[in-house]
Amino acid sequence: MKLTNIKPVSYLKAHASEILRNLSEAGGPMIITQNGEGKAVLQDISTYEQTQETLALLKILALGRKQVEAGEVHDMDAAFEEIRRNHLTDE
């Protein structure tokens, strides 16, 4: 992904309202620089939330993969039988 929307912090200070409006419309992130170096990324809230949900799913998949590689898996029929035995007999 090539980042092309790069602005100095002074631009952010002078155009905050316009930037917020454009972030929602454009959908892409904006890089804020200070002294010529990237310091922050601005993005609209819906894109941020979508990114966080994607990261959470990737973490779950990675954890599942590690569990499979470590042999920490159960046969489906045996797992359901254990659930029935542990939870249905408690009632």
Secondary structure as UniProt FT lines:
FT   STRAND          6..8
FT   HELIX           9..14
FT   HELIX           16..26
FT   STRAND          30..34
FT   TURN            35..36
FT   STRAND          37..42
FT   HELIX           45..69
FT   TURN            70..71
FT   HELIX           76..83
FT   HELIX           84..88
FT   TURN            89..90
//
